[in-house]
Amino acid sequence: MLERYFEQQQSLLDTLGGEHQKQRQLLERERGRLAALTELVRDLARPTSGSALYHLNRSAMRGQLSALLEMQQQETEMAELSYRHSFETMRRQLGRVKGLEELQAQRAAVVRARALRAEQRLLDEWSAAKWAVASD
């Protein structure tokens, strides 16, 4: 019964590991988007020569991109929160699985110790019986 529970917990850990990997990839994508938008806004902030209409359009685009940049920062923060949450969930599950492994190892050690004691008791009885027969 413990073995089945261990297998379920191990399977859950594997699933959480895959989920964590997806969250990491999402976070990296969001960070990449944030970096690209930041660079674009920074490029639009540099003064260039051109007509007044060009500068007006450039300023309007910079304003729109700044709003997009704020939204992207929020998306990146949300992705970071999701990533940290998935990491903590996976870490707790790993602790649970490791605890179950330790419990299984302890139980196996108890079974081995009992078997050794039973074998030793049987050998002691044989030895005592052999000695009793030899001394008669």
DSSP file (Angstrom, degrees, kcal/mol; ACC not computed):
  #  RESIDUE AA STRUCTURE BP1 BP2  ACC     N-H-->O    O-->H-N    N-H-->O    O-->H-N    TCO  KAPPA ALPHA  PHI   PSI    X-CA   Y-CA   Z-CA
    1    1 A M     >        0   0    0      0, 0.0     4,-2.1     0, 0.0     5,-0.2   0.000 360.0 360.0 360.0 -42.3    0.0    0.0    0.0
    2    2 A L  H  >  +     0   0    0      1,-0.2     4,-2.7     2,-0.2     5,-0.2   0.869 360.0  56.7 -64.6 -35.4    2.8    2.4    0.8
    3    3 A E  H  > S+     0   0    0      2,-0.2     4,-2.5     1,-0.2    -1,-0.2   0.914 107.0  47.7 -63.2 -42.9    4.5    1.4   -2.5
    4    4 A R  H  > S+     0   0    0      2,-0.2     4,-2.4     1,-0.2    -1,-0.2   0.922 112.5  48.9 -64.3 -43.7    1.4    2.5   -4.4
    5    5 A Y  H  X S+     0   0    0     -4,-2.1     4,-2.5     1,-0.2    -2,-0.2   0.912 110.6  51.4 -62.1 -41.9    1.2    5.8   -2.5
    6    6 A F  H  X S+     0   0    0     -4,-2.7     4,-2.7     1,-0.2    -2,-0.2   0.922 109.2  50.2 -60.6 -44.3    4.9    6.4   -3.2
    7    7 A E  H  X S+     0   0    0     -4,-2.5     4,-2.5     1,-0.2    -1,-0.2   0.895 110.5  49.9 -62.2 -40.2    4.4    5.8   -6.9
    8    8 A Q  H  X S+     0   0    0     -4,-2.4     4,-2.4     2,-0.2    -1,-0.2   0.924 112.7  46.4 -62.9 -44.1    1.5    8.2   -6.9
    9    9 A Q  H  X S+     0   0    0     -4,-2.5     4,-2.2     2,-0.2    -2,-0.2   0.878 112.3  50.6 -67.3 -37.2    3.5   10.9   -5.1
   10   10 A Q  H  X S+     0   0    0     -4,-2.7     4,-2.3     2,-0.2    -1,-0.2   0.906 110.6  49.7 -65.9 -41.4    6.5   10.2   -7.5
   11   11 A S  H  X S+     0   0    0     -4,-2.5     4,-2.4     2,-0.2    -2,-0.2   0.908 110.4  50.3 -62.6 -42.3    4.2   10.6  -10.5
   12   12 A L  H  X S+     0   0    0     -4,-2.4     4,-2.8     1,-0.2    -2,-0.2   0.897 108.8  52.3 -62.6 -39.9    2.8   13.9   -9.0
   13   13 A L  H  X S+     0   0    0     -4,-2.2     4,-2.4     2,-0.2    -2,-0.2   0.913 108.9  49.9 -62.0 -42.4    6.4   15.1   -8.5
   14   14 A D  H  X S+     0   0    0     -4,-2.3     4,-2.0     2,-0.2    -2,-0.2   0.912 111.6  48.5 -62.1 -42.0    7.2   14.3  -12.2
   15   15 A T  H  X S+     0   0    0     -4,-2.4     4,-2.3     1,-0.2    -2,-0.2   0.926 111.8  48.9 -63.0 -44.9    4.0   16.2  -13.3
   16   16 A L  H  X S+     0   0    0     -4,-2.8     4,-2.7     1,-0.2    -2,-0.2   0.858 107.9  55.5 -64.3 -34.8    5.0   19.2  -11.1
   17   17 A G  H  X S+     0   0    0     -4,-2.4     4,-2.1     2,-0.2    -1,-0.2   0.911 108.8  47.1 -63.0 -42.2    8.5   19.1  -12.5
   18   18 A G  H  X S+     0   0    0     -4,-2.0     4,-2.1     2,-0.2    -2,-0.2   0.907 112.6  49.5 -63.8 -42.1    7.0   19.4  -16.0
   19   19 A E  H  X S+     0   0    0     -4,-2.3     4,-2.3     2,-0.2    -2,-0.2   0.905 110.0  51.1 -62.4 -42.2    4.8   22.2  -14.9
   20   20 A H  H  X S+     0   0    0     -4,-2.7     4,-2.3     1,-0.2    -1,-0.2   0.893 108.0  52.7 -63.1 -39.8    7.7   24.0  -13.3
   21   21 A Q  H  X S+     0   0    0     -4,-2.1     4,-2.3     2,-0.2    -1,-0.2   0.915 109.2  49.2 -62.2 -42.9    9.7   23.7  -16.5
   22   22 A K  H  X S+     0   0    0     -4,-2.1     4,-2.5     1,-0.2    -2,-0.2   0.899 110.1  51.1 -63.5 -40.4    6.8   25.3  -18.4
   23   23 A Q  H  X S+     0   0    0     -4,-2.3     4,-2.5     2,-0.2    -1,-0.2   0.884 109.2  51.1 -64.3 -38.0    6.6   28.1  -15.9
   24   24 A R  H  X S+     0   0    0     -4,-2.3     4,-2.3     2,-0.2    -2,-0.2   0.918 110.8  48.0 -64.6 -42.9   10.4   28.7  -16.3
   25   25 A Q  H  X S+     0   0    0     -4,-2.3     4,-2.3     2,-0.2    -2,-0.2   0.903 111.8  50.1 -64.2 -40.8   10.0   28.8  -20.1
   26   26 A L  H  X S+     0   0    0     -4,-2.5     4,-2.7     2,-0.2     5,-0.2   0.923 110.0  50.8 -62.0 -44.0    7.1   31.2  -19.8
   27   27 A L  H  X S+     0   0    0     -4,-2.5     4,-2.6     1,-0.2    -2,-0.2   0.913 109.8  50.0 -61.0 -42.7    9.1   33.4  -17.4
   28   28 A E  H  X S+     0   0    0     -4,-2.3     4,-2.3     2,-0.2    -1,-0.2   0.904 111.0  49.4 -64.0 -40.2   12.0   33.5  -19.8
   29   29 A R  H  X S+     0   0    0     -4,-2.3     4,-2.5     2,-0.2    -2,-0.2   0.930 112.0  48.1 -62.6 -44.5    9.7   34.5  -22.7
   30   30 A E  H  X S+     0   0    0     -4,-2.7     4,-2.4     1,-0.2    -2,-0.2   0.898 111.3  50.1 -64.7 -39.7    8.1   37.3  -20.6
   31   31 A R  H  X S+     0   0    0     -4,-2.6     4,-2.5    -5,-0.2    -1,-0.2   0.896 110.1  51.3 -64.7 -38.5   11.5   38.5  -19.6
   32   32 A G  H  X S+     0   0    0     -4,-2.3     4,-2.4     2,-0.2    -2,-0.2   0.917 110.4  48.2 -63.3 -43.3   12.6   38.5  -23.3
   33   33 A R  H  X S+     0   0    0     -4,-2.5     4,-2.7     2,-0.2     5,-0.2   0.909 111.4  50.9 -62.5 -42.2    9.5   40.5  -24.3
   34   34 A L  H  X S+     0   0    0     -4,-2.4     4,-2.6     1,-0.2    -2,-0.2   0.919 110.6  48.5 -62.0 -43.9   10.2   43.0  -21.5
   35   35 A A  H  X S+     0   0    0     -4,-2.5     4,-2.3     2,-0.2    -1,-0.2   0.907 112.0  49.4 -64.1 -40.9   13.8   43.4  -22.5
   36   36 A A  H  X S+     0   0    0     -4,-2.4     4,-2.3     2,-0.2    -2,-0.2   0.925 113.2  46.0 -65.1 -44.2   12.7   44.0  -26.2
   37   37 A L  H  X S+     0   0    0     -4,-2.7     4,-2.7     2,-0.2     5,-0.2   0.905 111.5  52.3 -65.1 -40.3   10.1   46.5  -25.2
   38   38 A T  H  X S+     0   0    0     -4,-2.6     4,-2.3    -5,-0.2    -1,-0.2   0.916 110.8  47.8 -60.5 -43.5   12.5   48.3  -22.9
   39   39 A E  H  X S+     0   0    0     -4,-2.3     4,-2.4     2,-0.2    -1,-0.2   0.901 111.5  50.5 -64.8 -41.3   15.0   48.6  -25.7
   40   40 A L  H  X S+     0   0    0     -4,-2.3     4,-2.2     2,-0.2    -2,-0.2   0.921 111.5  47.1 -65.0 -43.9   12.4   49.8  -28.1
   41   41 A V  H  X S+     0   0    0     -4,-2.7     4,-1.2     1,-0.2    -1,-0.2   0.907 112.4  50.9 -63.3 -40.9   11.2   52.5  -25.7
   42   42 A R  H  X S+     0   0    0     -4,-2.3     4,-0.6    -5,-0.2     3,-0.3   0.896 109.6  50.3 -63.7 -39.9   14.8   53.5  -25.0
   43   43 A D  H >< S+     0   0    0     -4,-2.4     3,-0.8     1,-0.2    -1,-0.2   0.883 109.3  51.1 -65.1 -38.0   15.5   53.8  -28.8
   44   44 A L  H 3< S+     0   0    0     -4,-2.2    -1,-0.2     1,-0.2    -2,-0.2   0.726 102.6  61.4 -72.1 -19.8   12.4   56.0  -29.3
   45   45 A A  H 3< S+     0   0    0     -4,-1.2    -1,-0.2    -3,-0.3    -2,-0.2   0.681  82.5  98.7 -79.3 -17.7   13.6   58.3  -26.5
   46   46 A R  S << S-     0   0    0     -3,-0.8     2,-0.2    -4,-0.6    -3,-0.0  -0.492  83.1-112.9 -71.6 137.3   16.8   59.1  -28.4
   47   47 A P        +     0   0    0      0, 0.0     2,-0.3     0, 0.0    -1,-0.1  -0.470  41.7 173.9 -71.7 138.7   16.6   62.4  -30.2
   48   48 A T        -     0   0    0     -2,-0.2     2,-0.3    -4,-0.1     7,-0.0  -0.903  32.5-103.7-135.8 166.5   16.7   62.2  -34.0
   49   49 A S        +     0   0    0     -2,-0.3     2,-0.3     5,-0.0     0, 0.0  -0.646  62.3 103.5 -90.6 152.3   16.4   64.7  -36.8
   50   50 A G        -     0   0    0     -2,-0.3    -2,-0.0     4,-0.0     5,-0.0  -0.938  66.6 -49.2 160.7-178.9   13.2   64.8  -38.8
   51   51 A S     >  -     0   0    0     -2,-0.3     4,-2.0     1,-0.1     5,-0.2  -0.199  51.5-107.9 -75.3 169.4   10.0   66.8  -39.4
   52   52 A A  H  > S+     0   0    0      1,-0.2     4,-2.4     2,-0.2     5,-0.2   0.876 121.4  53.0 -65.3 -37.8    7.6   67.9  -36.7
   53   53 A L  H  > S+     0   0    0      2,-0.2     4,-2.8     1,-0.2     5,-0.2   0.902 107.0  52.7 -63.9 -40.9    5.1   65.3  -37.7
   54   54 A Y  H  > S+     0   0    0      1,-0.2     4,-2.5     2,-0.2    -2,-0.2   0.928 111.7  45.3 -58.7 -46.8    7.8   62.6  -37.5
   55   55 A H  H  X S+     0   0    0     -4,-2.0     4,-2.4     2,-0.2    -2,-0.2   0.865 112.2  52.0 -67.0 -36.5    8.6   63.7  -33.9
   56   56 A L  H  X S+     0   0    0     -4,-2.4     4,-2.4     2,-0.2    -2,-0.2   0.933 112.7  44.6 -64.9 -46.0    4.9   63.9  -33.0
   57   57 A N  H  X S+     0   0    0     -4,-2.8     4,-2.6     1,-0.2    -2,-0.2   0.901 113.3  51.2 -64.0 -40.7    4.3   60.3  -34.3
   58   58 A R  H  X S+     0   0    0     -4,-2.5     4,-2.3    -5,-0.2    -2,-0.2   0.903 110.4  48.7 -63.7 -41.5    7.4   59.1  -32.6
   59   59 A S  H  X S+     0   0    0     -4,-2.4     4,-2.1     2,-0.2    -2,-0.2   0.908 111.6  49.3 -65.8 -42.4    6.3   60.7  -29.3
   60   60 A A  H  X S+     0   0    0     -4,-2.4     4,-2.2     2,-0.2    -2,-0.2   0.915 111.8  49.0 -63.2 -42.3    2.8   59.1  -29.6
   61   61 A M  H  X S+     0   0    0     -4,-2.6     4,-2.8     1,-0.2     5,-0.2   0.898 108.8  52.9 -64.3 -39.8    4.4   55.7  -30.3
   62   62 A R  H  X S+     0   0    0     -4,-2.3     4,-2.2     1,-0.2    -1,-0.2   0.904 108.6  50.8 -62.1 -40.2    6.7   56.1  -27.3
   63   63 A G  H  X S+     0   0    0     -4,-2.1     4,-1.8     2,-0.2    -2,-0.2   0.916 112.2  46.0 -62.7 -44.0    3.6   56.8  -25.1
   64   64 A Q  H  X S+     0   0    0     -4,-2.2     4,-2.3     1,-0.2    -2,-0.2   0.906 113.6  48.9 -65.4 -41.5    1.8   53.7  -26.4
   65   65 A L  H  X S+     0   0    0     -4,-2.8     4,-2.6     1,-0.2    -1,-0.2   0.841 106.8  56.4 -68.6 -31.8    4.9   51.5  -26.0
   66   66 A S  H  X S+     0   0    0     -4,-2.2     4,-2.1    -5,-0.2    -1,-0.2   0.906 107.8  48.3 -64.5 -40.0    5.4   52.9  -22.5
   67   67 A A  H  X S+     0   0    0     -4,-1.8     4,-2.1     2,-0.2    -2,-0.2   0.918 112.7  48.6 -64.5 -42.3    1.8   51.7  -21.6
   68   68 A L  H  X S+     0   0    0     -4,-2.3     4,-2.6     1,-0.2    -2,-0.2   0.884 108.0  55.4 -62.8 -37.7    2.7   48.3  -23.2
   69   69 A L  H  X S+     0   0    0     -4,-2.6     4,-2.3     2,-0.2    -1,-0.2   0.902 106.3  50.5 -63.1 -41.6    5.9   48.2  -21.2
   70   70 A E  H  X S+     0   0    0     -4,-2.1     4,-2.0     2,-0.2    -1,-0.2   0.929 111.9  47.4 -61.5 -44.4    3.9   48.7  -18.0
   71   71 A M  H  X S+     0   0    0     -4,-2.1     4,-2.3     1,-0.2    -2,-0.2   0.894 111.4  51.0 -64.4 -38.4    1.6   45.9  -18.9
   72   72 A Q  H  X S+     0   0    0     -4,-2.6     4,-2.6     2,-0.2    -1,-0.2   0.869 106.5  54.4 -67.9 -35.5    4.5   43.7  -19.8
   73   73 A Q  H  X S+     0   0    0     -4,-2.3     4,-2.3     2,-0.2    -1,-0.2   0.908 109.4  48.2 -62.3 -40.5    6.2   44.4  -16.5
   74   74 A Q  H  X S+     0   0    0     -4,-2.0     4,-2.4     2,-0.2    -2,-0.2   0.911 111.2  50.0 -65.3 -41.9    3.0   43.2  -14.8
   75   75 A E  H  X S+     0   0    0     -4,-2.3     4,-2.4     2,-0.2    -2,-0.2   0.900 111.0  49.8 -62.2 -40.5    2.9   40.1  -16.9
   76   76 A T  H  X S+     0   0    0     -4,-2.6     4,-2.4     2,-0.2    -2,-0.2   0.908 110.1  50.0 -65.4 -41.8    6.6   39.4  -16.1
   77   77 A E  H  X S+     0   0    0     -4,-2.3     4,-2.3     2,-0.2    -2,-0.2   0.904 111.1  49.4 -62.8 -40.7    5.8   39.9  -12.4
   78   78 A M  H  X S+     0   0    0     -4,-2.4     4,-2.6     2,-0.2    -2,-0.2   0.905 110.4  50.5 -64.5 -41.1    2.9   37.5  -12.6
   79   79 A A  H  X S+     0   0    0     -4,-2.4     4,-2.5     1,-0.2    -2,-0.2   0.891 109.7  51.1 -64.5 -38.4    5.1   34.9  -14.4
   80   80 A E  H  X S+     0   0    0     -4,-2.4     4,-2.6     2,-0.2    -2,-0.2   0.905 110.2  49.2 -64.6 -40.9    7.7   35.3  -11.7
   81   81 A L  H  X S+     0   0    0     -4,-2.3     4,-2.6     2,-0.2    -2,-0.2   0.920 112.2  47.9 -63.2 -43.8    5.1   34.7   -9.0
   82   82 A S  H  X S+     0   0    0     -4,-2.6     4,-2.7     2,-0.2    -2,-0.2   0.904 111.8  50.8 -62.8 -41.0    3.8   31.6  -10.9
   83   83 A Y  H  X S+     0   0    0     -4,-2.5     4,-2.2     2,-0.2    -2,-0.2   0.932 111.9  46.0 -62.8 -46.6    7.3   30.3  -11.3
   84   84 A R  H  X S+     0   0    0     -4,-2.6     4,-2.6     2,-0.2    -2,-0.2   0.898 112.8  51.0 -64.0 -39.8    8.1   30.8   -7.5
   85   85 A H  H  X S+     0   0    0     -4,-2.6     4,-2.5     1,-0.2    -2,-0.2   0.931 110.9  47.3 -63.4 -45.0    4.8   29.1   -6.6
   86   86 A S  H  X S+     0   0    0     -4,-2.7     4,-2.5     1,-0.2    -1,-0.2   0.873 111.6  52.4 -65.0 -35.0    5.5   26.1   -8.9
   87   87 A F  H  X S+     0   0    0     -4,-2.2     4,-2.7    -5,-0.2    -2,-0.2   0.937 111.0  45.8 -64.6 -45.9    9.0   25.9   -7.4
   88   88 A E  H  X S+     0   0    0     -4,-2.6     4,-2.5     2,-0.2    -2,-0.2   0.899 113.2  50.0 -64.9 -40.3    7.7   25.8   -3.8
   89   89 A T  H  X S+     0   0    0     -4,-2.5     4,-2.2     2,-0.2    -1,-0.2   0.926 113.4  45.9 -62.5 -44.7    5.0   23.3   -4.7
   90   90 A M  H  X S+     0   0    0     -4,-2.5     4,-2.6     2,-0.2    -2,-0.2   0.891 111.4  52.6 -65.7 -39.1    7.6   21.1   -6.4
   91   91 A R  H  X S+     0   0    0     -4,-2.7     4,-2.2     2,-0.2    -2,-0.2   0.912 109.9  47.9 -64.2 -42.5   10.0   21.5   -3.4
   92   92 A R  H  X S+     0   0    0     -4,-2.5     4,-2.0     2,-0.2    -1,-0.2   0.911 112.7  48.9 -63.4 -41.3    7.3   20.4   -1.0
   93   93 A Q  H  X S+     0   0    0     -4,-2.2     4,-2.6     2,-0.2    -2,-0.2   0.888 108.8  53.3 -66.9 -37.8    6.4   17.4   -3.1
   94   94 A L  H  X S+     0   0    0     -4,-2.6     4,-2.8     1,-0.2    -1,-0.2   0.910 108.3  50.6 -62.2 -41.4   10.1   16.5   -3.4
   95   95 A G  H  X S+     0   0    0     -4,-2.2     4,-2.3     2,-0.2    -1,-0.2   0.895 110.2  50.1 -61.5 -40.1   10.3   16.6    0.4
   96   96 A R  H  X S+     0   0    0     -4,-2.0     4,-2.2     2,-0.2    -2,-0.2   0.925 112.3  46.6 -63.9 -44.8    7.2   14.3    0.6
   97   97 A V  H  X S+     0   0    0     -4,-2.6     4,-2.5     2,-0.2    -2,-0.2   0.918 112.5  49.5 -65.1 -43.3    8.7   11.9   -1.9
   98   98 A K  H  X S+     0   0    0     -4,-2.8     4,-2.3     1,-0.2    -1,-0.2   0.891 110.0  52.0 -63.4 -37.9   12.1   11.9   -0.1
   99   99 A G  H  X S+     0   0    0     -4,-2.3     4,-2.4    -5,-0.2    -1,-0.2   0.902 109.9  48.7 -63.3 -40.9   10.3   11.3    3.2
  100  100 A L  H  X S+     0   0    0     -4,-2.2     4,-2.7     2,-0.2    -2,-0.2   0.889 109.5  52.4 -66.4 -38.9    8.5    8.3    1.7
  101  101 A E  H  X S+     0   0    0     -4,-2.5     4,-2.4     2,-0.2    -2,-0.2   0.924 110.6  47.9 -61.1 -43.0   11.7    6.9    0.4
  102  102 A E  H  X S+     0   0    0     -4,-2.3     4,-2.6     2,-0.2    -2,-0.2   0.904 111.3  50.5 -64.1 -41.7   13.2    7.2    3.8
  103  103 A L  H  X S+     0   0    0     -4,-2.4     4,-2.6     2,-0.2    -2,-0.2   0.913 110.7  49.1 -62.8 -42.5   10.2    5.5    5.4
  104  104 A Q  H  X S+     0   0    0     -4,-2.7     4,-2.6     2,-0.2    -2,-0.2   0.916 111.3  49.5 -62.7 -42.2   10.4    2.7    2.8
  105  105 A A  H  X S+     0   0    0     -4,-2.4     4,-2.2     2,-0.2    -2,-0.2   0.908 111.3  49.3 -63.8 -41.6   14.1    2.3    3.6
  106  106 A Q  H  X S+     0   0    0     -4,-2.6     4,-2.2     2,-0.2    -2,-0.2   0.928 112.3  47.6 -63.1 -44.8   13.5    2.2    7.3
  107  107 A R  H  X S+     0   0    0     -4,-2.6     4,-2.4     1,-0.2    -2,-0.2   0.898 111.3  50.6 -64.3 -39.8   10.7   -0.4    6.9
  108  108 A A  H  X S+     0   0    0     -4,-2.6     4,-2.5     1,-0.2    -1,-0.2   0.892 109.5  51.2 -64.3 -38.5   12.9   -2.5    4.6
  109  109 A A  H  X S+     0   0    0     -4,-2.2     4,-2.6     2,-0.2    -2,-0.2   0.893 109.6  50.2 -65.4 -39.3   15.7   -2.3    7.3
  110  110 A V  H  X S+     0   0    0     -4,-2.2     4,-2.5     2,-0.2    -2,-0.2   0.922 111.1  48.6 -63.9 -44.0   13.3   -3.5   10.0
  111  111 A V  H  X S+     0   0    0     -4,-2.4     4,-2.4     2,-0.2    -2,-0.2   0.922 112.6  48.1 -62.7 -43.3   12.2   -6.4    7.8
  112  112 A R  H  X S+     0   0    0     -4,-2.5     4,-2.6     1,-0.2    -2,-0.2   0.913 111.4  50.4 -63.1 -41.9   15.8   -7.4    7.1
  113  113 A A  H  X S+     0   0    0     -4,-2.6     4,-2.5     2,-0.2    -2,-0.2   0.905 111.1  48.7 -64.0 -41.3   16.6   -7.1   10.8
  114  114 A R  H  X S+     0   0    0     -4,-2.5     4,-2.7     2,-0.2    -1,-0.2   0.917 111.5  49.7 -63.4 -42.9   13.7   -9.4   11.7
  115  115 A A  H  X S+     0   0    0     -4,-2.4     4,-2.6     1,-0.2    -2,-0.2   0.908 111.5  48.8 -63.2 -41.3   14.7  -11.9    9.1
  116  116 A L  H  X S+     0   0    0     -4,-2.6     4,-2.8     2,-0.2    -2,-0.2   0.910 112.1  48.6 -64.8 -41.7   18.3  -11.9   10.4
  117  117 A R  H  X S+     0   0    0     -4,-2.5     4,-2.7     2,-0.2    -2,-0.2   0.909 112.3  48.8 -63.7 -41.5   17.0  -12.4   14.0
  118  118 A A  H  X S+     0   0    0     -4,-2.7     4,-2.3     2,-0.2    -2,-0.2   0.912 113.2  47.2 -64.9 -41.4   14.7  -15.2   12.9
  119  119 A E  H  X S+     0   0    0     -4,-2.6     4,-2.6     2,-0.2    -2,-0.2   0.917 112.9  48.8 -65.4 -42.3   17.6  -16.8   11.0
  120  120 A Q  H  X S+     0   0    0     -4,-2.8     4,-2.7     2,-0.2    -2,-0.2   0.903 110.6  50.9 -63.8 -40.8   19.9  -16.4   13.9
  121  121 A R  H  X S+     0   0    0     -4,-2.7     4,-2.4     2,-0.2    -1,-0.2   0.910 110.8  48.9 -62.5 -42.4   17.3  -17.9   16.3
  122  122 A L  H  X S+     0   0    0     -4,-2.3     4,-2.5     2,-0.2    -2,-0.2   0.915 112.2  48.1 -64.3 -43.0   16.9  -20.9   14.0
  123  123 A L  H  X S+     0   0    0     -4,-2.6     4,-2.7     2,-0.2    -2,-0.2   0.897 111.0  51.4 -64.1 -39.6   20.7  -21.4   13.8
  124  124 A D  H  X S+     0   0    0     -4,-2.7     4,-2.8     2,-0.2    -2,-0.2   0.909 110.4  49.0 -63.1 -41.5   20.9  -21.1   17.6
  125  125 A E  H  X S+     0   0    0     -4,-2.4     4,-2.8     2,-0.2    -2,-0.2   0.918 112.5  47.7 -64.7 -42.5   18.2  -23.7   18.0
  126  126 A W  H  X S+     0   0    0     -4,-2.5     4,-3.0     2,-0.2     5,-0.2   0.925 113.0  49.0 -62.9 -42.7   19.9  -26.0   15.5
  127  127 A S  H  X S+     0   0    0     -4,-2.7     4,-2.4     2,-0.2    -2,-0.2   0.921 113.0  46.5 -63.1 -43.4   23.2  -25.5   17.3
  128  128 A A  H  X S+     0   0    0     -4,-2.8     4,-2.4     2,-0.2    -2,-0.2   0.901 113.8  48.4 -65.3 -40.5   21.6  -26.2   20.7
  129  129 A A  H  X S+     0   0    0     -4,-2.8     4,-2.3     2,-0.2    -2,-0.2   0.903 112.2  49.2 -66.6 -41.4   19.8  -29.3   19.3
  130  130 A K  H  X S+     0   0    0     -4,-3.0     4,-2.4     2,-0.2    -2,-0.2   0.907 112.8  47.0 -63.9 -42.2   23.1  -30.5   17.8
  131  131 A W  H  X S+     0   0    0     -4,-2.4     4,-2.1     2,-0.2    -2,-0.2   0.889 111.4  51.6 -66.6 -39.3   25.0  -30.0   21.0
  132  132 A A  H  X S+     0   0    0     -4,-2.4     4,-0.6     1,-0.2    -2,-0.2   0.901 112.8  45.3 -64.8 -39.9   22.2  -31.7   23.0
  133  133 A V  H >< S+     0   0    0     -4,-2.3     3,-0.6     1,-0.2    -2,-0.2   0.885 113.0  51.1 -69.9 -38.3   22.3  -34.7   20.7
  134  134 A A  H 3< S+     0   0    0     -4,-2.4    -2,-0.2     1,-0.2    -1,-0.2   0.830 109.0  50.3 -69.5 -31.8   26.1  -34.8   20.8
  135  135 A S  H 3<        0   0    0     -4,-2.1    -1,-0.2     1,-0.2    -2,-0.2   0.586 360.0 360.0 -85.4  -8.9   26.3  -34.7   24.6
  136  136 A D    <<        0   0    0     -4,-0.6    -1,-0.2    -3,-0.6    -2,-0.2   0.479 360.0 360.0 -79.9 360.0   23.8  -37.6   25.0
